Amino acid sequence: MKKLLSGLMITSAFLSSQVLANVWVEREKLEQIESNLAALHVLIEEAKAQSKQTNYKHRFDYKQLTKDVDNLREGINHYLTSPLEPAPIQDLSEDYGEYK
């Protein structure tokens, strides 16, 4: 009986460490995603500036794209800082373009 309990305790400790390791890997990946989303702001601003130099009748809504990227970043940051508190769900835009 002692061997069985001992074996269960060792297995439990091993599984707990595996779960903890997976949590930290997930957090690292989410931090990388958040960092990449932050870097998107530079690209969005560059594309926005470039679009002002064209006379194309179809315009991309960079303001809405920036808002959606910010919402994604906020959701990730909320999860990383308060994983047990539910975050409000915000819909992303479905349309980023319009004819002028």
Secondary structure in CASP SS format (residue, H / E / C, confidence):
PFRMAT SS
TARGET T0000
AUTHOR 0000-0000-0000
METHOD secondary structure of the structure
MODEL  1
M C 1.00
K H 1.00
K H 1.00
L H 1.00
L H 1.00
S H 1.00
G H 1.00
L H 1.00
M H 1.00
I H 1.00
T H 1.00
S H 1.00
A H 1.00
F H 1.00
L H 1.00
S H 1.00
S H 1.00
Q H 1.00
V H 1.00
L H 1.00
A H 1.00
N H 1.00
V H 1.00
W H 1.00
V H 1.00
E H 1.00
R H 1.00
E H 1.00
K H 1.00
L H 1.00
E H 1.00
Q H 1.00
I H 1.00
E H 1.00
S H 1.00
N H 1.00
L H 1.00
A H 1.00
A H 1.00
L H 1.00
H H 1.00
V H 1.00
L H 1.00
I H 1.00
E H 1.00
E H 1.00
A H 1.00
K H 1.00
A H 1.00
Q H 1.00
S H 1.00
K C 1.00
Q C 1.00
T C 1.00
N C 1.00
Y C 1.00
K C 1.00
H E 1.00
R E 1.00
F E 1.00
D C 1.00
Y H 1.00
K H 1.00
Q H 1.00
L H 1.00
T H 1.00
K H 1.00
D H 1.00
V H 1.00
D H 1.00
N H 1.00
L H 1.00
R H 1.00
E H 1.00
G H 1.00
I H 1.00
N H 1.00
H H 1.00
Y H 1.00
L H 1.00
T H 1.00
S C 1.00
P C 1.00
L C 1.00
E C 1.00
P C 1.00
A C 1.00
P C 1.00
I C 1.00
Q C 1.00
D C 1.00
L C 1.00
S C 1.00
E C 1.00
D C 1.00
Y C 1.00
G E 1.00
E E 1.00
Y E 1.00
K C 1.00
END
